[in-house]
């Protein structure tokens, strides 16, 4: 089985970030652990119940920031209309 592709936390290109955040923008989760590469915990993972609320709040904040930054580029590359990020955060600016 091939090794999982890892991204450098320091010098992520827009393409690398889009690859990491793309599944989140589409459905709200990655289910792959790729968010670890940008320092974010996916609340769909195994988390102790007492930390679930804090992890979810941090995830939503990071997802909102990523959507503001990467959303216009992501929308140019996809033809899907029912994106999780659009439902949660609205249309990104500068589109």
Backbone as numpy.savetxt, mean C-alpha at the origin, in Angstrom:
# Nx Ny Nz CAx CAy CAz Cx Cy Cz
11.87 -23.09 -5.14 11.02 -21.91 -5.14 11.91 -20.67 -5.14
11.64 -19.68 -5.98 12.47 -18.49 -6.03 12.35 -17.66 -4.75
13.40 -16.97 -4.44 13.40 -16.11 -3.26 12.51 -14.91 -3.49
11.91 -14.41 -2.41 11.06 -13.24 -2.49 11.90 -12.01 -2.79
11.41 -11.20 -3.70 12.12 -9.98 -4.07 12.04 -8.98 -2.92
13.16 -8.42 -2.56 13.23 -7.43 -1.48 13.62 -6.08 -2.05
13.09 -5.04 -1.43 13.37 -3.68 -1.87 14.17 -2.96 -0.79
15.07 -2.10 -1.19 15.82 -1.29 -0.25 14.89 -0.24 0.35
14.90 -0.11 1.67 14.03 0.86 2.32 14.47 2.30 2.04
15.74 2.48 1.76 16.26 3.83 1.60 16.00 4.45 0.24
16.20 3.71 -0.80 16.13 4.29 -2.14 15.07 3.61 -3.00
13.84 3.64 -2.55 12.77 3.05 -3.34 12.42 3.97 -4.50
12.37 3.42 -5.66 11.93 4.20 -6.82 10.40 4.22 -6.81
9.84 5.09 -7.61 8.39 5.15 -7.73 7.84 3.82 -8.22
8.55 3.19 -9.16 8.11 1.89 -9.67 8.09 0.84 -8.56
9.11 0.83 -7.73 9.16 -0.14 -6.63 8.04 0.11 -5.64
7.81 1.37 -5.31 6.73 1.70 -4.39 5.37 1.33 -4.97
5.18 1.57 -6.26 3.92 1.19 -6.89 3.73 -0.33 -6.87
4.80 -1.07 -7.04 4.71 -2.53 -6.99 4.31 -3.00 -5.59
4.82 -2.32 -4.57 4.49 -2.67 -3.20 3.07 -2.25 -2.84
2.71 -1.00 -3.16 1.42 -0.45 -2.76 0.28 -0.81 -3.71
0.56 -1.27 -4.91 -0.48 -1.58 -5.89 -1.59 -2.47 -5.37
-1.27 -3.63 -4.76 -2.35 -4.47 -4.24 -3.18 -3.78 -3.15
-2.53 -2.94 -2.36 -3.27 -2.21 -1.33 -4.24 -1.24 -1.99
-3.79 -0.52 -3.01 -4.67 0.41 -3.71 -5.85 -0.32 -4.34
-5.63 -1.54 -4.79 -6.69 -2.30 -5.45 -7.70 -2.89 -4.47
-7.21 -3.55 -3.40 -8.15 -4.27 -2.53 -7.98 -3.97 -1.03
-6.96 -3.22 -0.65 -6.78 -2.87 0.76 -5.76 -3.69 1.52
-5.21 -4.75 0.90 -4.22 -5.61 1.56 -3.24 -6.15 0.53
-2.07 -6.57 1.01 -1.13 -7.21 0.09 -1.10 -8.71 0.27
-1.25 -9.19 1.49 -1.20 -10.61 1.81 0.15 -11.24 1.49
1.17 -10.45 1.18 2.48 -10.99 0.82 3.59 -10.55 1.76
3.36 -9.58 2.59 4.40 -9.07 3.47 5.27 -8.01 2.84
4.95 -7.59 1.62 5.77 -6.58 0.95 5.76 -5.23 1.67
4.73 -4.94 2.43 4.69 -3.65 3.13 5.79 -3.54 4.18
6.32 -4.67 4.60 7.45 -4.64 5.52 8.62 -3.88 4.91
8.72 -3.92 3.58 9.82 -3.25 2.89 9.72 -1.73 2.96
8.54 -1.20 3.27 8.38 0.24 3.43 8.09 0.59 4.88
8.24 -0.39 5.78 8.09 -0.14 7.21 6.66 -0.08 7.70
5.73 -0.74 7.00 4.32 -0.72 7.37 3.87 -2.16 7.63
3.05 -2.35 8.67 2.50 -3.66 8.98 1.10 -3.74 8.38
0.84 -4.79 7.61 -0.48 -5.00 7.02 -1.40 -5.57 8.10
-2.52 -4.90 8.40 -3.40 -5.39 9.45 -4.07 -6.73 9.12
-3.94 -7.22 7.89 -4.50 -8.52 7.54 -3.62 -9.65 8.07
-2.41 -9.30 8.50 -1.50 -10.32 9.04 -1.87 -10.70 10.46
-1.06 -11.54 11.04 -1.31 -12.00 12.41 -0.78 -10.95 13.37
-1.70 -10.34 14.10 -1.36 -9.26 15.03 -2.06 -9.55 16.36
-1.38 -9.34 17.49 -2.06 -9.51 18.77 -3.27 -8.59 18.87
-4.37 -9.06 19.43 -5.60 -8.26 19.49 -5.43 -6.89 20.13
-4.57 -6.79 21.12 -4.39 -5.50 21.79 -3.64 -4.48 20.93
-3.02 -4.91 19.84 -2.29 -4.00 18.95 -3.03 -3.74 17.64
-4.14 -4.43 17.42 -4.86 -4.36 16.14 -5.28 -2.93 15.79
-5.83 -2.20 16.75 -6.31 -0.84 16.49 -5.16 0.10 16.11
-4.06 0.03 16.82 -2.91 0.89 16.53 -2.29 0.55 15.18
-2.18 -0.75 14.87 -1.61 -1.18 13.60 -2.52 -0.73 12.44
-3.83 -0.86 12.62 -4.77 -0.44 11.58 -4.68 1.05 11.35
-4.60 1.84 12.41 -4.50 3.30 12.27 -3.21 3.69 11.55
-2.10 3.04 11.90 -0.82 3.34 11.25 -0.86 2.93 9.77
-1.47 1.79 9.49 -1.61 1.32 8.11 -2.44 2.31 7.29
-3.57 2.74 7.82 -4.43 3.67 7.08 -3.73 5.00 6.82
-2.98 5.48 7.79 -2.24 6.72 7.61 -1.17 6.58 6.53
-0.43 5.48 6.57 0.60 5.24 5.55 -0.02 5.04 4.18
-1.15 4.33 4.11 -1.83 4.10 2.83 -2.34 5.42 2.26
-2.88 6.29 3.11 -3.37 7.60 2.65 -2.21 8.43 2.09
-1.10 8.46 2.80 0.07 9.21 2.32 0.59 8.64 0.99
0.65 7.32 0.90 1.11 6.68 -0.34 0.15 6.97 -1.49
-1.15 6.98 -1.21 -2.15 7.26 -2.25 -2.02 8.69 -2.76
-1.80 9.63 -1.84 -1.60 11.03 -2.26 -0.38 11.16 -3.16
0.68 10.44 -2.83 1.94 10.54 -3.55 1.93 9.73 -4.85
1.37 8.52 -4.80 1.48 7.58 -5.92 0.17 7.37 -6.68
-0.92 7.84 -6.14 -2.23 7.60 -6.74 -2.37 8.04 -8.19
-1.97 9.27 -8.54 -2.11 9.68 -9.94 -1.36 8.76 -10.91
-0.15 8.38 -10.55 0.63 7.48 -11.41 -0.03 6.11 -11.48
-0.53 5.61 -10.35 -1.18 4.31 -10.34 -2.43 4.32 -11.23
-3.21 5.38 -11.16 -4.43 5.46 -11.96 -4.13 5.51 -13.46
-2.99 6.09 -13.82 -2.60 6.11 -15.23 -2.27 4.71 -15.74
-1.84 3.83 -14.84 -1.39 2.50 -15.23 -2.48 1.43 -15.12
-3.65 1.76 -14.61 -4.69 0.76 -14.42 -5.97 1.20 -15.11
-6.79 0.23 -15.45 -8.09 0.56 -16.04 -9.23 0.17 -15.10
-8.89 -0.28 -13.90 -9.92 -0.63 -12.91 -10.58 0.62 -12.38
-11.85 0.52 -12.13 -12.61 1.67 -11.63 -13.02 1.52 -10.16
-13.05 0.30 -9.66 -13.52 0.03 -8.30 -12.37 -0.19 -7.32
-11.49 0.76 -7.23 -10.30 0.64 -6.39 -10.63 0.93 -4.92
-10.02 0.15 -4.04 -10.19 0.35 -2.61 -9.73 1.75 -2.20
-8.61 2.19 -2.71 -8.05 3.49 -2.32 -8.97 4.65 -2.72
-9.62 4.55 -3.86 -10.54 5.61 -4.27 -11.74 5.64 -3.33
-12.23 4.46 -2.94 -13.37 4.39 -2.02 -13.01 4.94 -0.65
-11.78 4.67 -0.19 -11.35 5.09 1.14 -10.92 6.55 1.19
-10.15 6.99 0.20 -9.50 8.29 0.28 -9.96 9.28 -0.80
-10.74 8.82 -1.76 -11.18 9.69 -2.83 -10.13 9.77 -3.95
-10.45 10.53 -4.96 -9.54 10.72 -6.09 -8.29 11.47 -5.62
-7.12 11.03 -6.05 -5.90 11.77 -5.67 -5.84 13.08 -6.42
-5.18 14.05 -5.84 -5.05 15.34 -6.49 -4.01 15.26 -7.61
-3.98 16.24 -8.47 -3.02 16.32 -9.58 -3.21 15.23 -10.59
-4.43 14.85 -10.86 -4.66 13.82 -11.85 -4.95 14.45 -13.18
